[in-house]
């Protein structure tokens, strides 16, 4: 690009060359895109594998996307939980370990997807079918809690 500009300038005379140089410099500059996400994690449900699961046989897969402005999702210590999931048939959330999704201290915006699997869903009662939903949230190292997402109903059926 520099050699093209210098050839054009050498061939041009007067004010026109200055205008042409400014124009060429303006069109050759590319603006670097800055990713700006909130420091509070944001998640979305991307995919659910099925709306009907046979107890103890089928595996339910969920895929969620995440965005975090400072990249502090996940912990180095496996005793600290970042992923929280609740089967709405139960009162409390279960916590799960999630390793750091960016190097600790990096302070960089991150985005990506997480795959979650439920290998052994089962019926709580004596019926042949139960309906449930799953609620999911993330908590980052600063203690910021993401939005809460919820699946559609999933039917768990007896074999």
C-alpha positions, 0 to 999 in steps of 0.5 A, a space after each residue: 500500500 505504501 509503494 502505491 501511495 508513493 507512486 501516486 504522489 510522485 505522479 501527482 502535482 499540487 493540492 490534488 496529491 494531498 487530497 488524494 493522499 488523505 483519501 487513500 489513508 482514510 480508506 486504508 485504515 481499518 477500525 479494530 472491533 472492540 468487544 464490550 460485554 458486561 462484567 455480569 455473565 450472560 447465558 442463553 439456551 442454544 439447544 436441548 437434545 430431546 423433550 422426552 427421556 427414558 429414565 436411566 437409559 437416555 442422556 439429556 444434553 443441553 448446550 448454552 452460550 455464555 458471554 462475560 466482559 472480564 473473563 472471570 468465569 470458572 474457578 481453579 479450585 474444584 471445590 468452588 462452583 460456577 455452574 448451578 442447575 436446578 431440576 424444578 422438581 427439587 427446591 435447591 440448585 446443585 452446584 458444579 465445578 467449572 474450570 477457568 474459561 480464560 486465564 485467571 487475571 486476564 481481564 478479557 471479554 470471552 464468549 463461547 458455549 458449554 455442553 451439559 449432560 444429564 446421564 441418569 434422569 429418573 422418576 421421583 414418584 410411582 407414575 409412568 411419566 413426570 414433567 420437569 424443567 431445568 434452570 441454569 445460572 453461572 456465578 463468576 469469581 467476582 460473585 456476579 450472578 448471570 441471568 437465569 435460563 429455563 428449559 422447556 418441559 422435559 418428560 421423563 418416562 418409565 421404561 
